[in-house]
Amino acid sequence: MNGADLALVAVTALLSVPTIAALVLMRVPDYRLGAKLNVGATFLCLLSAAALFQVRPEANLYLRVDDFNTYLIALNNFISFTTSLFSAGYIAHELESGRLSPLYLRFYHAMYQALLFAMNLALLANNIGLLWVAIELATLITVLMVGLYRTRAALEAAWKYFILGSLGIALALFGTTLVYVAAQPVIGQGLPAMAWDRLIARADAFDPALLNLAFVFFLLGYGTKAGLVPLHAWLPDAHAEGPTPISAVLSGLLLNVALYAVLRFKMLMSANSLALAPGPLMIGLGLLSLLFAGLMFYRRGDMKRLFAYSSIEHMGIMTFAFGMGGPLANFAGLLHMAMHSLTKSAIFFTVGHIAQVKGTQRISTIRGLTITHPALGWGLVAGVIAIAGMPPFGVFMSEFLVVSSTFVRQPWLALPLVLGLLLAFGTLLWRLHGVAFGQPDNAPFVPVRANTLATTVHLLLVLVAGFWLPVPLVDWLRHIAMLLN
């Protein structure tokens, strides 16, 4: 098999394997077999993503593989695989406790694979319409997953996500239409006027007024999916009420896919010399998200809801970094995407098991985990230290690069940026100190059957990244950073 054939097989597998797996898992009655098939399908997708590092198929009017989306495809499928490992043990407890029935578990596994398909399709899409369809599909699947427990709170969260997500996707559709209208006089009618590679190549000839208006709709539409303030209201409820593996996928992957869509359109704007610079809008939304999330940490009583606001904070940091632009800030934003995804998913893995052991997600009722459940307690401590941006973890490195690039290019913006980081840092540590190190209550000891492999792997990767990054990875991220200018 030559390189072109291997590349075609890899791209086909990234889309066909989760599709077939979803159809099969709908018919598998045994949840243990379903969990194993779920893990196996995600592992095949991970191998297919790894193959794209060696070979790339030729772009067509529908699909395209380049350095930027290869980076996110690899991250997406790696975390999907590790989350499926965590999920296999997590859902067994949910079945034993009666929170989920075997029928709902069949639906859960099928929707997990369908969500993986939608995210892979969005990242591979070379067509702005196909990108929109993929993100809309991911939204609808996530709505169903958030309401899986069928409690009043879960259904309310699902409806809120559906309503706000529909509003966001409608705005993104209008922006997509405007880009097509701008491209049509230059490229012609039909699919070529919707292909990324052709749009970028001819963008300087597009009507800048149409592009300016389109980008506003894109930023608002896909910014809703990315959880940017003030478009974030769905995110805390969805994280708090949905199954924990879906919280990990939402925070670690789906938010990245939405931001990826914004960045693709930012590249289109940058290719038109007469269009407005998209940076100031992104900087403003990024800072607003960072500062707002830091303030909201203070009053959160639900642990998953607390870390949902942490996701808003970090999406704000990434949006700010990409809005600043330049090789260093873009490099920092790309690195922060991976560091946040790995760390936040590890935190949700730990929080999911804590909620099962304690029977609650309320911060006020959980105390002294490092004493009662050392593996979970110290895992949470490591995750919080990492996500708070403390050395020697990789999140510190990416945040340090964001701050450094800001001092160099726009020193006056460094003050609110650092203030937001310190506010989030202090409040997060203060809120979780008692959970880890407080006086344990007198509740009977509940043994935990927690699979900490995925958590350990994620946190080790983030720790290593704080000390050392492979030279090929650094060169690769620098190249992508230049593409994003």
C-alpha positions in Angstrom: 0.0 0.0 0.0 1.5 3.3 -1.1 1.3 6.6 0.9 -1.7 7.9 -0.9 -3.7 4.8 -0.3 -2.7 4.7 3.4 -3.8 8.3 3.8 -7.2 7.6 2.2 -7.7 4.6 4.4 -6.8 6.7 7.5 -9.3 9.5 6.7 -12.0 6.9 5.8 -11.4 5.1 9.1 -11.7 8.3 11.1 -15.3 8.7 9.7 -16.4 5.2 9.0 -15.3 3.4 12.2 -17.3 5.5 14.6 -20.3 5.4 12.3 -20.3 1.6 12.1 -19.5 1.4 15.8 -22.5 3.6 16.6 -24.8 1.4 14.6 -23.4 -1.8 16.1 -23.5 -0.5 19.7 -27.2 0.3 19.4 -27.8 -3.5 19.0 -25.4 -4.8 21.7 -27.4 -5.7 24.9 -24.5 -6.5 27.2 -23.0 -3.3 28.6 -19.6 -4.9 29.2 -19.3 -5.9 25.6 -20.5 -2.5 24.6 -17.8 -0.8 26.7 -15.1 -3.0 25.1 -16.4 -2.3 21.6 -16.4 1.4 22.5 -12.8 1.3 23.6 -11.8 -0.7 20.5 -13.4 1.7 18.1 -11.8 4.7 19.6 -8.5 2.9 19.5 -8.8 2.3 15.8 -9.6 6.0 15.3 -6.5 6.9 17.3 -4.3 4.7 15.1 -5.9 6.3 12.0 -5.1 9.8 13.4 -1.5 8.7 14.1 -1.2 7.7 10.4 -1.9 11.2 9.3 1.5 12.3 10.7 3.2 10.3 8.0 0.9 10.6 5.0 -1.7 13.2 3.8 -4.4 12.7 1.2 -5.0 15.2 -1.5 -7.6 17.8 -0.5 -10.9 17.8 -2.3 -14.1 19.9 -2.2 -15.2 18.1 1.0 -12.3 17.0 3.1 -8.8 18.4 3.7 -5.9 17.4 6.0 -3.2 19.9 6.9 -0.9 20.5 9.9 -3.5 22.5 11.9 -6.3 20.0 11.8 -3.9 17.0 12.1 -2.8 18.4 15.5 -6.4 18.6 16.7 -7.5 15.3 15.2 -4.7 13.6 17.1 -5.6 15.3 20.3 -9.3 14.6 19.7 -8.9 10.9 19.2 -6.3 10.4 21.9 -8.6 11.9 24.6 -11.6 10.1 23.1 -9.7 6.9 23.6 -8.6 7.6 27.2 -12.1 8.8 28.1 -13.6 5.5 26.8 -11.2 3.7 29.1 -12.4 5.7 32.0 -16.0 5.4 30.9 -15.9 1.6 30.9 -15.5 1.5 34.7 -17.5 4.6 35.4 -20.7 3.4 33.7 -20.6 0.0 35.5 -21.2 1.9 38.8 -24.0 3.9 37.2 -25.7 0.7 36.2 -25.3 -0.9 39.6 -26.6 2.2 41.3 -29.7 2.3 39.1 -28.9 5.7 37.6 -28.8 4.2 34.1 -30.5 1.2 32.6 -29.0 -1.3 30.1 -31.1 0.3 27.4 -29.7 3.8 28.2 -26.2 2.4 28.2 -26.6 1.1 24.7 -27.8 4.5 23.7 -24.9 6.1 25.6 -22.2 4.0 23.8 -23.8 4.6 20.4 -24.0 8.4 20.9 -20.4 8.4 22.2 -19.3 7.1 18.8 -21.6 9.4 16.9 -20.1 12.4 18.7 -16.6 11.2 17.8 -17.7 11.0 14.2 -19.2 14.5 14.2 -16.0 16.0 15.8 -13.7 14.2 13.3 -15.9 15.4 10.4 -15.8 19.0 11.6 -12.0 18.9 11.9 -11.6 17.2 8.5 -14.1 19.4 6.6 -12.8 21.5 3.7 -16.3 22.8 3.1 -17.7 25.6 5.3 -21.2 24.1 4.9 -20.0 20.7 5.9 -18.2 22.2 8.9 -21.5 23.8 10.0 -23.4 20.5 9.6 -20.8 18.6 11.6 -20.9 21.0 14.5 -24.7 21.1 14.5 -24.7 17.3 14.6 -22.3 17.3 17.5 -24.6 19.8 19.3 -27.7 17.7 18.9 -25.8 14.5 20.0 -24.5 16.3 23.1 -28.0 17.6 24.0 -29.2 14.0 24.1 -26.2 12.9 26.2 -26.6 15.7 28.7 -30.2 14.7 29.4 -29.3 11.0 29.7 -30.1 10.7 33.4 -33.7 12.0 32.7 -33.8 13.9 35.9 -35.5 17.3 36.0 -32.2 19.1 36.3 -30.6 17.1 33.5 -33.6 17.7 31.1 -33.5 21.4 31.9 -29.8 21.5 31.2 -30.3 19.7 27.9 -33.1 22.1 26.8 -31.0 25.1 27.7 -28.1 23.7 25.7 -30.5 23.0 22.8 -32.0 26.5 22.8 -28.7 28.4 23.1 -26.9 26.0 20.9 -29.5 26.4 18.2 -29.2 30.2 18.5 -25.5 29.9 18.1 -25.6 27.6 15.1 -28.2 29.8 13.4 -25.8 32.8 13.7 -23.0 30.6 12.3 -25.2 29.6 9.4 -25.9 33.2 8.6 -22.1 33.9 8.6 -21.5 30.9 6.4 -24.0 32.2 3.9 -22.4 35.6 3.9 -19.0 34.1 3.1 -20.5 32.2 0.2 -22.1 35.4 -1.1 -18.8 37.1 -0.9 -17.0 34.3 -2.6 -19.5 33.7 -5.4 -18.6 36.7 -7.7 -14.9 35.7 -7.4 -14.9 31.9 -7.5 -18.3 31.1 -9.0 -21.3 29.2 -7.9 -21.3 25.8 -6.2 -19.0 23.8 -4.0 -15.7 25.6 -5.0 -17.0 28.8 -3.4 -17.3 26.9 -0.1 -13.9 25.1 0.0 -11.4 26.4 2.6 -8.4 26.1 0.4 -10.0 28.0 -2.5 -11.5 30.6 -0.2 -8.1 31.4 1.4 -6.4 31.6 -1.9 -8.8 34.2 -3.3 -9.9 35.9 -0.1 -8.2 39.2 -0.9 -10.6 39.7 -3.8 -13.7 39.3 -1.6 -15.9 42.2 -0.5 -14.4 43.2 2.9 -17.7 44.5 4.2 -19.3 41.1 3.8 -16.4 39.4 5.4 -16.5 41.8 8.4 -20.1 41.1 9.0 -19.7 37.3 8.5 -16.9 37.1 11.1 -19.1 38.8 13.7 -21.7 36.1 13.1 -19.1 33.4 13.2 -17.6 34.6 16.4 -21.0 34.9 18.1 -22.2 31.6 16.6 -19.3 29.3 17.2 -18.3 31.3 20.3 -21.5 30.0 21.8 -20.2 26.5 21.2 -16.9 27.4 22.7 -18.5 28.7 25.9 -17.3 32.3 25.6 -18.9 34.9 27.8 -21.6 36.2 27.4 -22.6 33.1 25.4 -21.7 30.6 28.0 -25.0 30.0 30.0 -25.5 26.4 28.7 -22.0 25.2 29.7 -22.1 25.0 33.5 -25.5 23.2 33.5 -24.4 20.7 30.8 -21.2 19.8 32.7 -23.0 19.5 36.0 -25.9 17.3 34.9 -24.5 15.1 32.1 -22.5 11.9 32.6 -18.9 12.7 33.6 -17.3 11.2 30.5 -19.4 13.6 28.4 -18.2 16.4 30.6 -14.6 15.4 29.8 -15.3 15.3 26.1 -17.2 18.6 26.2 -14.5 20.4 28.0 -11.5 18.7 26.5 -12.6 18.4 22.9 -15.9 19.9 21.7 -14.9 23.4 22.9 -11.7 23.1 20.9 -13.6 22.1 17.8 -15.7 25.3 18.1 -12.6 27.4 18.6 -11.0 25.7 15.6 -13.9 26.9 13.4 -13.4 30.5 14.6 -9.7 30.3 13.8 -10.4 29.0 10.3 -12.5 32.1 9.7 -9.9 34.3 11.3 -7.4 33.0 8.7 -9.8 34.0 6.0 -10.1 37.5 7.4 -6.4 37.8 7.7 -6.0 36.9 4.0 -8.1 40.0 3.0 -6.0 43.2 3.4 -9.1 45.4 3.5 -11.0 43.5 6.1 -11.1 44.5 9.8 -8.6 42.8 12.1 -10.4 40.1 14.0 -7.9 40.3 16.9 -9.6 43.0 19.0 -12.9 41.2 19.1 -11.3 38.0 20.1 -9.1 39.7 22.8 -12.2 41.4 24.2 -14.3 38.2 24.5 -11.2 36.3 25.8 -10.6 38.8 28.6 -14.2 39.0 29.5 -14.5 35.2 29.7 -11.3 35.0 31.9 -12.4 37.6 34.4 -16.0 36.5 34.6 -15.0 32.9 35.2 -12.6 33.9 38.0 -15.3 35.8 39.8 -17.8 33.0 39.4 -15.5 30.5 41.1 -16.3 32.1 44.4 -20.0 31.0 44.6 -20.0 27.6 42.9 -21.2 24.9 45.2 -21.2 22.0 42.7 -17.8 20.6 41.9 -18.5 19.8 38.2 -20.1 23.2 37.8 -16.9 24.8 39.3 -14.7 23.1 36.7 -17.1 24.1 34.0 -16.3 27.7 34.8 -12.7 26.7 34.7 -13.2 25.6 31.1 -14.7 29.0 30.3 -11.7 30.6 31.9 -9.3 28.6 29.7 -11.2 29.1 26.5 -10.9 32.8 27.3 -7.2 32.4 27.6 -6.9 30.6 24.2 -9.2 33.1 22.5 -7.2 36.0 23.9 -3.9 34.4 22.7 -5.1 33.8 19.2 -6.6 37.3 19.2 -3.2 38.8 20.1 -1.7 36.8 17.1 1.9 36.6 16.2 4.1 33.5 16.3 4.6 33.4 20.1 1.0 34.0 21.1 -0.3 31.6 18.5 2.2 29.0 19.6 1.0 29.5 23.2 -2.6 29.2 22.2 -2.0 25.9 20.4 0.0 24.5 23.3 -2.7 25.6 25.8 -5.3 23.8 23.7 -3.5 20.5 24.4 -2.6 21.2 28.0 -6.1 22.3 29.0 -7.7 19.3 27.2 -5.4 16.8 28.9 -5.7 18.4 32.4 -9.4 19.2 32.4 -10.4 15.7 31.2 -8.2 14.2 33.9 -9.9 16.4 36.5 -13.3 15.3 35.4 -12.2 11.6 35.5 -11.3 12.2 39.2 -14.4 14.2 40.0 -16.6 11.6 38.5 -15.3 8.9 40.8 -15.4 11.2 43.8 -19.1 11.8 43.1 -19.7 8.1 42.9 -17.9 7.5 46.2 -19.5 10.3 48.1 -22.9 10.2 46.4 -22.8 14.0 45.8 -21.0 16.7 43.8 -21.5 19.3 46.5 -18.2 20.9 47.6 -19.5 21.6 51.1 -20.1 17.9 51.9 -16.8 16.5 50.6 -13.9 16.8 53.0 -10.4 15.3 53.5 -10.2 13.2 50.3 -6.5 12.8 50.7 -7.2 10.9 53.9 -10.3 8.9 53.1 -9.5 8.2 49.4 -5.8 9.0 48.8 -5.7 8.1 45.1 -8.7 10.3 44.3 -7.6 13.1 46.7 -4.1 13.4 45.5 -5.2 13.0 41.9 -7.5 16.0 42.4 -4.7 18.0 44.0 -2.4 17.3 41.1 -5.1 18.2 38.6 -6.0 21.5 40.4 -2.4 22.5 40.7 -1.9 21.9 37.0 -5.1 23.7 35.8 -4.4 26.6 38.1 -1.3 27.3 36.1 1.3 26.4 38.7 4.8 25.0 37.8 6.1 22.6 36.8 3.0 21.6 34.8 2.6 22.4 31.1 -0.4 24.8 31.7 2.0 27.1 33.5 4.3 27.1 30.4 1.5 27.9 28.0 0.1 30.6 30.2 3.6 32.1 30.8 4.0 32.3 27.0 0.7 34.1 26.6 1.6 36.6 29.3 5.1 37.1 27.8 3.8 37.7 24.3 1.3 40.2 25.7 4.0 42.2 27.6 6.0 42.4 24.4 3.2 43.4 22.0 0.5 45.1 24.1 1.8 45.8 27.7 -1.3 47.5 28.8 -3.4 44.4 28.2 -1.1 42.4 30.4 -2.6 43.9 33.6 -6.2 42.6 33.1 -4.8 39.3 31.8 -2.6 38.7 34.9 -5.3 39.9 37.2 -7.7 37.3 35.7 -5.2 34.6 36.0 -4.4 35.4 39.6 -8.1 35.7 40.5 -8.8 32.3 39.0 -5.7 30.8 40.6 -6.5 32.0 44.2 -10.2 31.3 44.1 -9.9 27.8 42.7 -7.3 26.8 45.3 -9.3 28.3 48.1 -12.5 26.5 47.1 -10.9 23.1 46.9 -8.6 23.2 49.9 -11.1 21.7 52.2 -12.2 19.1 49.7 -8.6 17.7 49.7 -7.2 18.5 53.1 -10.2 19.3 55.4 -11.3 17.2 58.3 -13.1 14.1 57.0 -16.7 13.5 58.0 -17.9 10.5 59.9 -19.5 8.9 56.9 -18.7 5.2 56.5 -15.7 4.4 54.2 -16.8 3.5 50.7 -14.2 1.6 48.7 -13.7 2.9 45.2 -13.1 0.9 42.1 -11.6 3.8 40.2 -9.6 3.3 37.0 -6.9 5.9 37.4 -4.9 4.9 34.3 -6.3 7.6 32.1 -5.9 10.3 34.8 -2.3 9.3 35.4 -1.4 9.3 31.8 -2.9 12.7 31.2 -1.3 14.3 34.2 2.1 12.7 33.4 2.0 14.2 29.9 1.2 17.6 31.2 4.0 17.3 33.8 6.5 16.3 31.1 5.4 19.2 28.9 6.2 21.6 31.7 9.9 20.5 31.6 10.4 19.4 28.0 8.7 19.4 24.6 10.1 17.3 21.7 11.9 19.4 19.1 9.7 18.0 16.2 6.6 19.0 18.2 7.9 22.5 18.8 8.8 23.0 15.1 5.4 21.7 14.1 3.5 24.1 16.4 5.7 27.0 15.2 4.7 26.1 11.6 1.0 26.1 12.6 1.4 29.3 14.5 2.7 31.0 11.3 -0.3 29.7 9.4 -2.6 31.3 11.9 -1.2 34.8 11.5 
